[in-house]
Amino acid sequence: MSVEFIGSDDPAYEAKVLMISVAARMAGMHPQTLRQYDRLGLVQAGRAAGGGRRYSVRDVVLLREVQRLSQDEGVNLAGVKRIIGQERLLEQAQQRIARLEAELDAAYRRVAELESLARFPGRDLVPTNRASTALVVWRPRRDH
């Protein structure tokens, strides 16, 4: 089974809808192994109305990475848990950085906009005198 058809930006990627047998098969492991990884906190199952475990495509991708690290790279489960935890922190930090960069870009654009207004006398911002850095707001009279 393949999960490449669902991108990480798709809402279905996070949906906890896969039964344990399906998620285990997609991840290439026995359901009991998946339960063990769940108990260790490597993945967190959602719960169906009847109490059954449900997993997402994101969980399946993570389980594949757990398998790769433990089987191909020889990392023990404690190490895998630590690596995954660090990767989660890194992902959160990268998302925060992207948000902050967008806010900073918006602030720079606003400053540039305000500076351009201050450079043209007769517009909205006019310096009070050359020795001062104070600005006054000038609004032309509107004759009604």
Salt bridges, closest charged atoms under 4 A:
GLU4 OE2 - ARG64 NH1 3.32
GLU14 OE2 - ARG58 NH1 2.71
ASP38 OD2 - ARG53 NE 3.15
ASP59 OD2 - LYS16 NZ 2.72
GLU65 OE2 - ARG68 NH2 2.81
GLU73 OE2 - ARG68 NH1 3.19
GLU91 OE2 - ARG58 NH2 3.03
GLU113 OE2 - ARG110 NH1 2.41
GLU115 OE1 - ARG119 NH2 3.78
